[in-house]
Amino acid sequence: MNSPRKLIAIALVFIGVSGGSFFLYLATNGSRAEPVKATHLPMPRPLPAFSLLDQRGESFTRESFTGGWHLVFFGFTNCPDICPATLQQLAIARNRVIEAGGDFPGIVLVSVDPERDTPAILERYLANFGDDIIGVTGDMQELIALTKPLGIYFAKSGHSDSDYSVDHSSVVLLIDGAAEWRALFSAPHDVASFVHDVPLLTGGR
């Protein structure tokens, strides 16, 4: 019969061999049980009807969201800080998830400055953040039709009709393949939270 000391020694060897794998499993699976940053809506909210244009001048409507997941950010090309930073963070997160073998939603920038952000300007601007990012602009009333039901705030700030900024909500919305709003990320944003939470919420890993 094995002595208690021998049993303890065997147990310690087993822990030394298997413990690393066990804690690695917890780190990569157990820690993913809950989002670390995203707020998940208790009930999905269907997007309202709207009609805008993408950066190629083609129609972009509620139906454009069907069939796949999307992350939607509201900003503008003249934004000096949070807009380019958020788009860069989303692009980096997407690359990391895809490189790890996962799936990542499409990224959509909806301009809250449609007076200046034409489709051509959006196309040039988004080229700085990688391929396949969609830019959306169009008629102000159609933009309001999209943003108001979602609680997205934006307003001009400044003293000139030509030289102005736009104050706006900085959340990132997660939209599912049925064109329903499922979750949101509040600022400040960071790459790690997108990498952890987005695949967890979409089942993309």
C-alpha positions in Angstrom: 0.0 0.0 0.0 1.3 3.4 -0.9 2.3 5.6 2.1 0.7 9.1 2.5 4.0 10.7 1.6 4.2 8.8 -1.7 0.6 9.7 -2.6 1.3 13.3 -1.9 4.4 13.1 -4.1 2.5 11.6 -6.9 -0.2 14.2 -6.6 2.4 17.0 -6.8 3.9 15.5 -9.9 0.4 15.3 -11.5 -0.3 18.9 -10.6 3.0 20.0 -12.0 2.4 18.2 -15.3 -1.3 19.0 -15.8 -1.7 22.3 -13.8 -0.5 24.5 -16.6 -2.9 23.0 -19.1 -5.7 23.3 -16.6 -5.1 27.0 -15.8 -4.6 27.7 -19.5 -8.1 26.2 -20.1 -9.6 28.4 -17.5 -7.9 31.5 -18.9 -9.1 30.8 -22.5 -12.5 29.3 -21.7 -13.7 30.0 -18.2 -12.8 33.7 -18.3 -14.9 34.1 -21.4 -18.2 33.3 -19.6 -19.2 37.0 -19.2 -18.3 40.2 -21.2 -15.7 42.3 -19.5 -16.9 45.6 -21.1 -20.0 45.2 -23.3 -23.5 45.8 -22.0 -25.8 43.1 -23.4 -29.4 44.2 -24.0 -32.0 42.1 -22.2 -34.1 42.1 -25.4 -32.9 42.7 -29.0 -34.1 46.0 -30.5 -34.9 46.1 -34.2 -33.2 48.9 -36.1 -35.5 51.5 -37.5 -36.1 52.0 -41.3 -33.7 54.4 -42.9 -32.1 55.1 -46.3 -28.5 56.3 -46.6 -25.5 55.8 -48.9 -22.2 53.9 -48.4 -18.8 55.1 -49.4 -19.3 53.8 -53.0 -22.6 55.8 -53.4 -24.7 52.7 -53.1 -27.9 52.4 -51.0 -27.4 51.5 -47.4 -30.6 50.6 -45.5 -31.7 48.5 -42.5 -31.6 45.5 -44.8 -27.8 46.1 -45.3 -27.3 44.7 -41.8 -29.1 41.4 -42.4 -27.1 38.2 -42.8 -24.1 39.0 -40.6 -23.0 40.8 -37.4 -21.8 44.4 -37.5 -20.1 46.8 -35.1 -21.4 50.4 -35.6 -19.7 53.6 -34.6 -21.1 57.1 -35.1 -18.4 59.7 -35.9 -17.0 62.0 -38.6 -13.9 62.3 -40.7 -12.9 65.7 -39.2 -12.9 64.3 -35.7 -9.5 64.9 -34.1 -9.3 62.1 -31.6 -11.9 59.6 -30.5 -13.1 58.7 -34.0 -9.8 57.7 -35.5 -8.7 56.1 -32.2 -11.9 53.9 -32.1 -11.7 52.9 -35.7 -8.0 51.9 -35.2 -8.9 49.9 -32.1 -11.7 48.1 -33.9 -9.4 47.3 -36.9 -6.7 46.0 -34.6 -9.2 43.8 -32.6 -10.5 42.4 -35.9 -7.1 41.5 -37.1 -6.2 39.8 -33.8 -9.4 37.7 -33.7 -9.1 36.6 -37.3 -5.4 35.7 -36.9 -6.4 33.5 -33.9 -8.9 31.7 -36.2 -12.1 33.5 -35.1 -14.7 35.5 -36.8 -15.3 39.2 -36.4 -18.2 41.4 -37.4 -18.1 44.0 -40.1 -17.2 47.5 -39.0 -19.5 50.4 -39.9 -18.8 54.1 -39.5 -22.0 56.2 -39.7 -21.1 59.9 -40.3 -22.8 62.4 -38.0 -21.5 65.2 -40.3 -23.3 64.4 -43.6 -22.9 68.0 -44.8 -19.1 67.5 -45.3 -18.7 63.7 -45.3 -19.5 62.7 -48.9 -19.2 59.1 -50.0 -15.8 59.9 -51.7 -14.4 61.6 -48.6 -15.5 58.6 -46.4 -13.8 56.2 -48.9 -10.5 58.0 -48.7 -10.7 58.4 -44.9 -11.6 54.7 -44.2 -8.7 53.5 -46.4 -6.4 54.5 -43.4 -7.9 51.7 -41.3 -7.8 48.7 -43.5 -10.1 47.0 -46.0 -13.8 46.3 -45.7 -14.8 49.0 -43.3 -18.1 50.5 -44.4 -18.8 54.3 -44.3 -22.3 55.6 -44.3 -23.6 59.1 -45.0 -26.6 60.8 -46.7 -29.6 63.0 -46.0 -29.8 64.5 -42.5 -33.4 63.5 -42.0 -32.5 59.9 -42.8 -29.6 60.0 -40.4 -31.9 61.2 -37.7 -34.3 58.4 -38.5 -31.5 56.0 -37.7 -29.9 57.7 -34.7 -32.9 59.0 -32.7 -34.5 55.6 -31.9 -31.1 54.3 -30.8 -30.5 57.2 -28.5 -27.5 58.4 -30.4 -26.7 62.1 -29.8 -25.0 64.5 -32.1 -24.9 68.3 -32.6 -22.7 70.9 -34.2 -20.4 72.9 -32.0 -18.6 76.1 -32.9 -19.4 79.5 -34.2 -19.1 79.1 -37.9 -21.3 77.3 -40.5 -18.1 76.1 -42.3 -15.6 75.6 -39.5 -17.3 73.5 -36.8 -17.0 70.3 -34.9 -19.6 67.7 -34.0 -20.3 66.5 -30.5 -21.6 63.0 -30.6 -22.2 59.8 -28.7 -19.1 57.6 -28.6 -20.7 54.2 -28.1 -20.1 51.2 -30.4 -23.3 49.2 -31.1 -23.3 45.5 -31.9 -26.0 44.6 -34.5 -26.9 41.0 -35.3 -27.8 39.4 -38.6 -31.4 40.1 -38.2 -30.7 43.8 -38.0 -31.3 43.9 -34.3 -29.3 45.8 -31.7 -27.9 43.3 -29.2 -25.2 45.1 -27.2 -23.1 48.2 -26.8 -19.6 49.2 -25.8 -19.2 52.5 -23.9 -16.1 54.7 -24.1 -13.3 54.6 -23.2 -12.7 51.8 -25.7 -9.8 49.4 -25.7 -8.6 46.6 -28.0 -8.6 43.9 -25.4 -12.2 44.3 -24.5 -13.3 44.1 -28.2 -11.1 41.0 -28.6 -12.6 39.3 -25.6 -16.2 40.4 -25.8 -17.1 40.4 -29.4 -16.5 36.7 -30.2 -18.2 35.8 -26.9 -21.4 37.8 -27.8 -21.5 36.7 -31.5 -20.4 33.1 -31.0 -17.5 33.9 -33.4 -14.9 31.7 -31.6 
